[in-house]
Amino acid sequence: MTKKTCSEAGVCLDFGPGGISGKSASQVSIGSLQRKLGSALALLLLSLCATVAVSIRKDTSFPDQALVNHCSTMSLLNQTADNHQTFFTLTGIPGMPEKDLWMALPLCLLYSTTFLGNVTILVVIKVEQSLYEPMYYFLAMLAATDLSLSLSSMPTMVSVHWFSWRSVNFNACISQMFFIHTLGGVESGVLVAMAFDRFVAIRFPLHYATVLTHGVIGKIGAAVLLRSVGAVLPVPFLIKRLPFCHSNVLSHAYCLHQDAMRLACADTRVNSIYGLLAVIFIIVLDALILLVSYILILQAVLGIASREERLKAINTCLSHICAVLLFYVPLISMTLVHRYGKHLSPLIHTFMANVYLLLPPVLNPIVYSVRTKQIRRRIVQVFCGGRVGP
C-alpha cells in the first residue's frame, strides 16, 4: 500500500512498502547513512568523554603549588620546548572557585534538557513517516550536532562544577578542543544546508523532491563534516608544537584553541593566522551564504501571488531563522566581548562563552518542537498516549 504525504511547503512524497518511491538501486539509503554516521560519531564522543574523564581524575593528584608554573631562566625555556605542559588547569567561575557548586544544578538542567530535546527530535523523525523529507533530514543532522557538541564539553564542565576536578591531561584537552571547534563548524554548515533546503522548497516546489534526493542530502552532509574536520585538523598539531612555560590556567571549564594558545611562551603568529583563516573559511563564509540565501528566499516569496501562500512560505522559514540567530548572535557577542571588552570582568567573558556553547543545543529542539506541527503532534501522542487531530 502506498502512502502519500505532503509537507507544509507544498511538497508531496510517496511512501510504499520499499520506502520512498523514486529511489534508485544504486542510491545510498538515508536511513543507513544516518545510522553509520551516528554510530561513528557516538563512538568518537564516547572515547572523548572516557579519555577526558580518566585524565581529569588522574591529574587531581597534583599539588596546589603546581597549578602555576614559571620559567626563571632561558635554559628552562629551551628545555620546556621539548617537554610540553602535561596538564592544564580548568576554571569554573573566575575568582570564585568556592562558588563553582552554584553551577551544578543549572548545568544538570541544561544538559538534561539538551539530551532529552535532541534525542526526542531524532526519534520522532525516525519513527514518523510523514517526516521523511529533506527538511527533516537536515533537522536530524542539526539535532545530532547539537547533542554531540554538548557531550564534547560535558566531561570537563561536570568535573569542575560538580567534583572540583580542575586538572586535565594535555592530550585530552587537545582532543576536546578538536571536537568543540569541529562540531561548531559542522553546525554552521548544517544551517547553510537548511537555508538551501528552504530556498529550493519555496523557489522550486515542484522539483523539491527531485533536487534534494537521498544521494544529494548524503553528499551535503558528508561535505559539511569533511570541510569542518579538514579545517580544524591542523589545530591540535599547531598547539602541540608550542612550549608552555608560563601559567597553565585556562579561562574556561573546557579547552579552546585561542584560550590555550595565549598560554604559550613562544611566537603564536602561525596559530593566530591559521585560526583567523579557519574562522573566515567556515563562519564568515557561511554567514555570507546565509545572507544571500535569505535575500533570494525573500525575492521568491515576494514573487508568490497569493498573500496566504506568501505567509505560509515565510512561516516555514521561521524555525530556521531562530536557529541561525541562536547560533550567530552569541558567537558575534562573544567575539566582540573578547576583542573590545578586555576591561570587563572575567565573569562576562565566561558567561558569553558558556552561552555560545550551551544555549543553542538547548533551545533548538524547543523551537522546532513548538514551530513544527508534525513533530509537536507526535510528541503529544507519545506523552498523552492518544491520537491527536490535525
Sequence and secondary structure as in RCSB ss.txt:
>XXXX:A:sequence
MTKKTCSEAGVCLDFGPGGISGKSASQVSIGSLQRKLGSALALLLLSLCATVAVSIRKDTSFPDQALVNHCSTMS
LLNQTADNHQTFFTLTGIPGMPEKDLWMALPLCLLYSTTFLGNVTILVVIKVEQSLYEPMYYFLAMLAATDLSLS
LSSMPTMVSVHWFSWRSVNFNACISQMFFIHTLGGVESGVLVAMAFDRFVAIRFPLHYATVLTHGVIGKIGAAVL
LRSVGAVLPVPFLIKRLPFCHSNVLSHAYCLHQDAMRLACADTRVNSIYGLLAVIFIIVLDALILLVSYILILQA
VLGIASREERLKAINTCLSHICAVLLFYVPLISMTLVHRYGKHLSPLIHTFMANVYLLLPPVLNPIVYSVRTKQI
RRRIVQVFCGGRVGP
>XXXX:A:secstr
  EEEE TTS EEEEETTEETT  TTS  HHHHHHHHHHHHHHHHHHHHHHHHHHHHHHTTS GGGSB    SHH
HHHHHHHS  SEEE  SSTT GGGGGGGHHHHHHHHHHHHHHHHHHHHHHHH GGG SHHHHHHHHHHHHHHHHH
HHHHHHHHHHHHH   EEEHHHHHHHHHHHHHHHHHHHHHHHHHHHHHHHHHH GGGHHHHS HHHHHHHHHHHH
HHHHHHHTHHHHHHHTS   SB B SSSS  HHHHHTT SS  HHHHHHHHHHHIIIIIHHHHHHHHHHHHHHHH
HHT S HHHHHHHHHHHHHHHHHHHHHHHHHHHHHHHHHH TTS HHHHHHHHHHHHHHHHHHHHHHHHHH HHH
HHHHHHHHH S    
